[in-house]
């Protein structure tokens, strides 16, 4: 019986001289779902200020802190806060399901973009890259993210965002939409 400690991974191979084998991951027993309020705090890193994130992490009651954060984003409207929570954590679980590599899916570049921007309008995939397009393709308003496959001995699913200064303004605008409770597309 092989036991892999929570939050880690191991690789089984036929020889120590090879990078081929089977990789086993153990993020936690409920993964890819988020079951505890503390599980819900870490993915909020993308939309919180450093101060807010520290307060969430150090809160005595994580559930109350998370609920209070989302209620503040929704300007006190409980219905909007519920929609924000459903949307955000649906995207986190979606990232965990589709983009997990050697880290949880929400921690990957593709997971991060999926959480903040949602599903792309168009995706192009080849052996070494993925290109995600938001908006109408071939227009000035279209936003494009390109991910480069990384050679990783533990997984075939490791992609890194090719960062561009063109991403900065759309990123901050979308984060601000989350923070102001304006992401209301329901799942």
N, C-alpha and C positions, 0 to 999 in steps of 0.2 A: 504494500500500500504506500502510495506517494502522498505526502502531505506538504502542501505549499502554503506558507504563512499568508494570511490576509494582507492584501496590498502589495503582493510581489508576484514574480513569475519565475519559471524554471524551464530549462530545455533538456529534453532527453535525446541523446544522439548515440550513434554506434561507436564513436571514438571522440576523444578529446581534441583530435586534430582536424575535426570537420565543423563546418558551420551549418550543416544540414541536420535536421531532426524535427521533433515535435515540441512546440512551445506550449506550456500550460500556464494560464493566468488565473489568479485568484484576487479579484478586486474586493469583493465582499459577498456574503451569501445571498443577497437580494439583487445583485447586479444583473442586468442593466437598469433595473428599477431603482428609484429613489424612495426609500421607505422611511427614513428618519428625518426629522427636521435638520439635524446636523448634515446629512447627505445633501440637503437642499441649499445649504449655505455656500459650499465651495464653488458651484457653477455660477453663482451670482457675481463672481469676481469680474466678469466682463462688463457689468453695468454699474458697479458700485465704485464710489471713491475709495481711496485707501482707508480713510477714517471710518466710513460706513462698513467696509468689509471687516476691519478690525473689531468694530462694535458687534457685528453679527457673530464673528468667530468667538468672541469672549463673553457673549451673552449667557446669563445663567439659564434662561429659558429660550432655546433656539427657535422653537415653534412660534412663540410670541414675537420674537425679534424679526423673524422672516415675515410673519403676517403684518406686523407694523410697517415694515419696509414697503411691502407691496401696497398696503392701504395708503401710505404716504404718496406713492407713485400715482395712485388712482384718485388723488385729491379727496380721500376719505370715502369714496364710493365703493362699498363692499362688493357690489355686483361686478364693477370693472376690475377690482382687485382680484376677484376670483377668476375672471377671464385671463388676466395677465398671468396669474399663477399657472393656470391650465396650459396656456400657450407656451410659456417659457419652459416649464418642466416637460411638456410633451416634446419640445425640441431637444432638450437635454437627453431624454430617453431615446429619442430618434438618433441623436449623435452617438450614444452608447451602442445602439443596435447596429449602426451602419459604419461607423468610423473608428471603432476600437482597434488599436494596434498593440503596441507594447504598453500603452497607457489607456486609461478610460477614454471613450470616444469624445466626451465633452472637452477633454484637455487637448485634443488634436487641433491642428489648424482647420481642417475641414469641419470638425465639430463646432469650433468657435464661430466660423462663418455661418454655418447652418443655424446655430442658436440665434445669432443676432439678426441675420437677414432672411432666414427661412429657406424654403426650397428654391433653387434657381429656376429660371424660366427655361433655360437650355443648358445641357451638359454635353461636352465633348470629351471622349476618353480615348487615349491610345496607350501604348505600352509604358510610356514614361511620364505622361502628364494627364491631368484633368483640367478642363477649363469650364468654369461655371459662369453663366451669364444671367444677370438680373435685368429685367426690363426687355424692351423690344430690341432684338439683335440688330446690329449694324446701324444703330442710331446713336446720336451724341449722348443721349441720356442713359444708354446701356452701361451697366457696371460689370466689369469682368474680373474674375479672380482665377489665377492659374496656380495649380499645385503640381509640384515636381515630386516624382517618386524617389524615395530615399532607399539606398541599399542598406537594409537592416537584416541581420542574420536571424532575428526573432520573428519577423512578420513580413508579409508581402503587402501590407496595408498601410505602410508609413509614407505619408505625403506631407510635404512642407509647402506652405504658401510662399509664392514668390512675391515678396512685399514691394509695394510701389507707393510713392507719394500720392498718387491718384486715389488711393484707398482711404487716406486720412479723413478727408471731409465727409465722405459718405458713411464711414465708420462712426464718427462722432455724431453725425446727424441721426443715425439709426439708434445708437445708444441713448441719445437724448429722447427719442420717441419712446423707448422702453421706460425711461425714467419719468416721463410725463404721462404715462398710461395710455399711449396712442397706438399700441399694438393690439388691435381688437379682433383680428381674424380668428375665428373659433375653429377648433378641430372637432 
